[in-house]
Amino acid sequence: RSAMLGEAYGQSLLGLQMLNHGSSPQVQAEGVEWLRTASRQSYLPAMSKLANALQFGKGCEVNEQEALYWLETGTQQGDVDCQVSMGTAYMYGDLVHKNQEKGHNLYYLASLQGDAWATYLLGISYENGHGTQEDAKQAFDCFQSAAEKGIIAATYKVGLSYLYGQGVEKDIPAGAKWLHKAAKRGDADAQAYMGMLFVYGHGVQENKETATYWLKLAAEQDNRMGLRELALLYADERIDSEKRAEAVRLMAKAAAKGDERAQEWIKEHC
């Protein structure tokens, strides 16, 4: 009723609900139309959702030109979701010509408005020198800020930074603490690293049982580090033929996902 009475907030919510949970393509298409109607009323939160649907053809035909129009409109009006999406488009050359400096600047702009995901992506750009000078300290500061706002991927990055002394003084206990936080919240990379800490006794005593627990969690998410390290654990079970066979299966899966160490192991042992 709110949407039909012309209220943009209601139109946006209804459109998003129909788009994401519509039981048929017709219902999803109607969701796109409600998002478009809200966007035409300059309702910023609808613009990034509409652009995403248009870019990837969800509930509608792919229309990159219109997707770009709404992203640019939202970006110019200060919407952080549009700024982040536009920044990512520039980073990878989607919708626009690749320009990583523009991408970095848009992440910076959205981060200034307090957006946690933008702050994390800004850290990634500093870490890799995408559109800016590589700066491990700036990257760490961004990761820490985003982690404190609840971004799991940033929590993992903070742990890794402490573990290897990237942008901050090396502190293995602090690294383990942040990695554990991320691992408990389901981050597969953090789970794999937690397992490896206990496999190799890095800052903790070696503990095969604890290592297996974390590596299994990572492997269940098809994390290639988790697959590889769990396979190596099983490969040491020389007497247990079932575990040896499982080691080969896991290692092959990691290799298929591009893990170079796993590929080398397969070539050597298979």
RASUL-V922089 format. One record per backbone hydrogen bond with DSSP energy under -1.0 kcal/mol. NH is the residue of the N-H (numbers start at 1). CO is the residue of the C=O. Records with the same first field share a line. If there is no record, write none. Layout:
NH->CO ; CO
//
This chain:
5->1
6->3
7->2
11->7
12->8
13->9
14->10
15->11
16->12
17->13
18->14
19->15
20->16
21->17
22->18
28->24
29->25
30->26
31->27
32->28
33->29
34->30
35->31
36->32
37->33
38->34
39->35
40->36
42->39
43->38
44->42
46->43
47->44
50->46
51->47
52->48
53->49
54->50
55->51
56->52
58->53
63->54
67->63
68->64
69->65
70->66
71->67
72->68
73->69
74->70
75->71
76->72
77->73
78->75
79->74
83->79
84->80
85->81
86->82
87->83
88->84
89->85
90->86
91->87
92->88
93->89
94->89
99->90
103->99
104->100
105->101
106->102
107->103
108->104
109->105
110->106
111->107
112->108
114->111
115->110
119->115
120->116
121->117
122->118
123->119
124->120
125->121
126->122
127->123
128->124
129->125
130->125
135->126
139->135
140->136
141->137
142->138
143->139
144->140
145->141
146->142
147->143
148->144
150->147
151->146
155->151
156->152
157->153
158->154
159->155
160->156
161->157
162->158
163->159
164->160
165->161
166->161
171->162
175->171
176->172
177->173
178->174
179->175
180->176
181->177
182->178
183->179
184->180
186->183
187->182
191->187
192->188
193->189
194->190
195->191
196->192
197->193
198->194
199->195
200->196
202->197
203->201
207->198
211->207
212->208
213->209
214->210
215->211
216->212
217->213
218->214
219->215
220->216
221->218
222->219
223->218
227->223
228->224
229->225
230->226
231->227
232->228
233->229
234->230
235->231
237->234
238->236
244->240
245->241
246->242
247->243
248->244
249->245
250->246
251->247
252->248
253->249
254->250
255->251
256->252
257->253
258->255
259->254
263->259
264->260
265->261
266->262
267->263
268->264
269->265
270->266
//
